[in-house]
Amino acid sequence: MCDVNQTEVTEFLLLGFTGLYKYKFLLFILFFFCYLIILAGNLLIIMLVSTNHNLNTPMFYFLKHLALADILSTTTIVPMMLNIILYDMKEVPVRICIFYLHMVVLFGFSPIILIAIMSYDRYLAICCPMRYNSIMQLHVCFKMVLGSWFWIFVISFEMIFVWQFEFCGNNVIDHFFCDYRILLELTTSDTSIFTLADSVIAVISCVIPFALILISYLSIFYIIMTLSSISGLLKAFSTCGSHLTTVCIYYGTLFIIYMPTSSDRSLSANKFLSLLYIVVSPMMNPIIYSLRNQEIRRALQQMFRKC
């Protein structure tokens, strides 16, 4: 319960990009076109993989689901961000804000698991090429993707704790979406159980997948270093180059934002760094795979010829 001199918060005030109001139309146009590029690029990846038989391989099957995850995670945040930019700030009911936070967690974790699965796929393709087709069959890929989505759905239930929080007095969120770190600062409830659960889930859902990615690429680099032919080296690098670039972009931005020193940065700095994984990474993935992958380029050329 709130104290006598405090009022219960029923709405949060999201400030968005404070101090840049005079550039709001420029920001709106910039992020609107970025959002269109994200939608167009990832939908194009999904369409190409779904309709082109030459792309009916495990790598592109996982890429299709990564594109879907990028669309869902971006769509959860960017439309609200555009609304806040256009109207300078926005009042959001507490329950709606927590619901958005639930969706951010649900779709925000999905690329982490999918990228780890894709690294295992690259490991098998390079380190165990003779067994690759027998292991990575379509029903196995389907179970891996289904399992990843199910696990993400399960861990998103940590937001049940947030639904129980009480908010009194201060209702200002200096961000363009409902960031759980700010909600933890605003709530007057005990957050120890949620903090403990969040730490455990972060280890299971972020640290362990990153460790699997690291082990996979250490094994891949070891195999690459044993290759004597230049053609074999180039083929190995082309096989994992696009995915490795995606890993560096996605995990690099997460480490920059959530590393321990991030608490020493200003809210404005963390706000702009959040754009890296909310906008930049989903926008770069289709570009990376279309520019570096011959099969994607060939499928694009075939589609343009048909059009």
C-alpha positions in Angstrom: 0.0 0.0 0.0 1.1 3.6 -0.7 1.9 5.9 2.2 -0.6 8.6 3.2 1.4 11.4 1.5 1.8 9.3 -1.7 -0.6 8.7 -4.5 -0.9 5.4 -6.3 0.5 5.6 -9.9 -2.1 4.5 -12.5 -0.2 5.9 -15.5 3.5 6.2 -16.5 4.8 9.2 -18.4 7.3 8.1 -21.1 9.5 11.0 -22.0 11.2 9.5 -25.1 14.1 11.5 -26.4 14.2 14.4 -24.0 16.0 17.5 -25.3 15.5 16.6 -29.0 11.9 17.7 -29.4 12.9 20.3 -32.0 14.2 17.5 -34.2 11.2 15.2 -33.6 10.1 15.2 -37.2 13.6 14.3 -38.4 13.8 11.5 -35.7 10.3 10.3 -36.7 11.2 10.1 -40.4 14.5 8.4 -39.6 13.1 5.7 -37.3 10.0 5.2 -39.5 12.2 4.4 -42.5 14.4 2.2 -40.4 11.3 0.3 -39.3 10.2 0.0 -42.9 13.6 -1.4 -43.8 13.4 -3.9 -40.9 10.0 -5.1 -42.0 10.8 -5.2 -45.7 14.2 -6.9 -45.3 13.1 -9.6 -42.8 9.8 -10.3 -44.6 11.8 -10.7 -47.8 14.0 -13.3 -46.0 11.0 -15.1 -44.8 9.4 -15.1 -48.2 12.5 -16.2 -50.0 13.2 -19.1 -47.6 9.6 -20.2 -47.6 9.1 -20.2 -51.4 12.6 -21.1 -52.8 13.5 -24.8 -52.8 17.2 -24.1 -53.0 17.0 -22.4 -49.6 15.3 -25.4 -48.0 18.3 -26.1 -45.7 18.7 -25.9 -41.9 20.7 -22.7 -41.9 18.0 -20.8 -43.9 15.3 -22.4 -41.8 16.8 -21.0 -38.7 17.4 -17.7 -40.5 13.7 -17.5 -41.3 12.8 -17.8 -37.6 15.5 -15.2 -36.7 13.9 -12.8 -39.2 10.5 -13.5 -37.6 11.9 -12.8 -34.1 13.4 -9.6 -35.3 10.1 -8.4 -36.7 8.2 -9.3 -33.5 10.8 -7.7 -31.1 11.0 -4.5 -33.2 7.2 -4.2 -33.7 6.8 -4.4 -29.9 8.8 -1.3 -29.3 9.2 0.9 -32.4 5.5 1.9 -33.0 5.3 3.1 -29.4 8.6 4.9 -29.8 7.3 6.7 -33.0 4.2 7.7 -31.1 6.2 9.2 -28.3 8.5 11.1 -30.7 5.5 12.5 -32.6 3.6 13.7 -29.4 6.8 14.6 -27.4 5.8 12.3 -24.6 3.1 9.7 -23.9 1.0 8.6 -20.9 0.7 4.8 -20.7 -1.5 3.0 -18.1 0.6 0.9 -15.7 -1.0 -2.4 -16.8 -0.4 -1.6 -20.5 3.2 -0.7 -19.7 3.8 -4.0 -17.9 2.1 -5.9 -20.8 4.5 -4.2 -23.3 7.4 -5.2 -21.0 6.2 -8.8 -21.1 6.2 -8.7 -24.9 9.7 -7.1 -24.9 11.0 -10.0 -22.7 9.2 -12.6 -24.7 10.4 -11.5 -28.2 13.7 -9.9 -27.0 15.1 -13.2 -25.8 14.2 -15.2 -28.9 17.1 -14.0 -31.1 19.6 -15.1 -28.4 18.4 -18.7 -28.4 18.1 -18.8 -32.2 21.6 -17.4 -32.8 22.9 -20.1 -30.4 21.1 -22.8 -32.4 22.5 -21.4 -35.7 26.1 -21.6 -34.2 25.5 -25.3 -33.5 24.4 -25.7 -37.1 27.5 -24.0 -38.3 29.6 -26.2 -36.0 28.1 -29.4 -37.5 28.5 -28.1 -41.1 32.2 -27.5 -40.7 33.4 -29.9 -38.0 31.1 -32.9 -38.8 30.3 -32.5 -42.5 29.8 -36.3 -43.0 27.2 -36.5 -40.3 25.5 -33.1 -40.9 22.7 -34.3 -43.1 21.8 -37.2 -40.9 21.7 -35.0 -37.7 20.2 -31.8 -39.0 17.0 -33.2 -40.6 13.9 -31.1 -41.0 12.0 -32.6 -38.0 15.1 -32.1 -35.8 15.3 -28.4 -36.9 11.5 -28.0 -36.2 11.9 -29.5 -32.7 14.9 -27.2 -32.0 13.0 -24.1 -33.0 9.8 -25.2 -31.3 11.8 -25.9 -28.1 13.5 -22.5 -28.2 10.1 -20.7 -28.6 8.6 -22.8 -25.8 11.6 -22.0 -23.5 11.3 -18.3 -24.3 7.6 -18.4 -23.5 8.3 -20.1 -20.1 11.0 -17.6 -19.0 8.8 -14.7 -19.9 6.6 -15.7 -17.0 9.1 -13.9 -14.7 7.0 -10.9 -15.5 4.4 -12.3 -13.2 6.4 -10.7 -10.3 6.2 -7.3 -12.0 2.4 -7.5 -12.2 2.4 -7.6 -8.4 4.5 -4.4 -8.0 3.0 -1.3 -6.5 4.0 2.2 -7.8 3.6 5.3 -5.7 4.6 8.9 -6.2 7.0 9.2 -9.2 5.6 8.0 -12.5 8.2 9.4 -15.0 10.1 6.9 -17.2 12.9 8.6 -19.0 12.9 6.2 -21.9 11.0 5.4 -25.1 9.7 2.0 -23.8 8.9 0.4 -20.5 12.4 -0.7 -19.4 12.3 -3.1 -16.5 15.4 -1.6 -14.9 13.6 1.8 -14.5 10.4 0.0 -13.2 12.5 -1.6 -10.5 13.7 1.8 -9.4 10.1 3.3 -9.4 8.3 0.5 -7.6 7.8 0.6 -3.8 7.5 -3.2 -3.6 10.1 -5.7 -2.5 12.0 -6.7 -5.7 14.5 -9.2 -4.2 12.6 -12.3 -5.5 12.3 -10.8 -8.9 16.0 -9.8 -9.0 17.1 -13.3 -8.0 14.8 -14.9 -10.6 16.0 -12.5 -13.3 19.6 -13.2 -12.5 19.0 -17.0 -12.8 17.1 -16.6 -16.0 19.8 -14.3 -17.4 22.5 -16.9 -16.8 20.4 -19.7 -18.3 19.1 -17.7 -21.3 22.1 -15.5 -22.1 25.3 -16.7 -20.6 24.8 -20.4 -21.4 23.8 -19.7 -25.1 26.8 -17.4 -25.4 29.1 -20.1 -23.9 27.7 -22.6 -26.5 28.4 -20.1 -29.3 31.9 -19.6 -28.0 32.6 -23.3 -27.8 31.2 -23.8 -31.3 33.4 -21.2 -32.9 36.5 -22.2 -31.0 36.0 -25.7 -32.5 35.3 -24.2 -35.9 38.5 -22.0 -35.8 40.5 -25.0 -34.7 39.3 -27.0 -37.7 39.9 -24.1 -40.0 43.5 -23.7 -38.8 44.1 -27.4 -39.7 43.0 -26.9 -43.3 45.9 -26.6 -45.7 44.0 -25.6 -48.9 43.1 -22.0 -49.6 39.8 -23.1 -51.1 38.9 -25.0 -48.0 39.7 -22.0 -45.8 37.5 -19.7 -48.0 34.7 -22.1 -48.0 34.8 -22.5 -44.2 34.8 -18.7 -43.7 32.0 -18.2 -46.2 30.0 -20.9 -44.4 30.1 -19.1 -41.0 30.9 -15.5 -41.9 27.4 -14.2 -42.0 26.4 -15.8 -38.8 29.6 -14.7 -37.0 28.9 -11.1 -38.0 25.4 -11.4 -36.6 26.8 -12.8 -33.3 29.2 -9.9 -33.0 26.6 -7.3 -33.7 23.9 -8.7 -31.4 26.0 -9.8 -28.4 28.3 -6.8 -28.8 25.4 -4.4 -28.3 24.0 -6.5 -25.4 27.4 -6.5 -23.6 27.8 -2.8 -24.1 24.4 -2.0 -22.6 24.2 -4.6 -19.8 27.8 -4.8 -18.7 28.3 -3.8 -15.0 29.6 -0.3 -15.9 26.3 0.5 -17.6 24.9 1.7 -14.3 27.5 4.5 -14.3 26.3 5.8 -17.6 23.6 8.4 -17.9 20.0 7.4 -18.8 20.4 9.2 -22.2 23.5 7.1 -23.0 21.7 3.8 -22.2 18.7 5.1 -24.1 20.6 5.6 -27.3 22.6 2.4 -26.9 19.3 0.5 -26.6 18.7 1.5 -30.2 21.6 -0.7 -31.3 19.8 -4.0 -30.6 16.2 -2.6 -31.0 16.8 -1.0 -34.5 20.3 -1.5 -35.8 20.7 -5.3 -35.3 17.3 -6.3 -36.9 18.0 -3.9 -39.7 21.5 -5.3 -40.4 20.7 -9.0 -40.3 18.9 -9.1 -43.7 21.6 -6.9 -45.3 24.4 -9.1 -43.9 22.9 -12.4 -45.2 21.8 -10.9 -48.6 25.2 -9.4 -49.3 27.4 -12.3 -48.0 25.3 -15.3 -49.1 25.3 -16.4 -52.7 22.2 -18.5 -52.3 20.2 -15.5 -51.1 21.5 -13.3 -53.9 20.7 -16.0 -56.4 17.1 -16.3 -55.0 16.7 -12.5 -55.2 17.8 -12.5 -58.8 15.3 -15.2 -59.7 12.5 -13.3 -57.9 13.4 -10.1 -59.8 13.4 -11.9 -63.1 10.0 -13.4 -62.4 8.7 -10.0 -61.4 
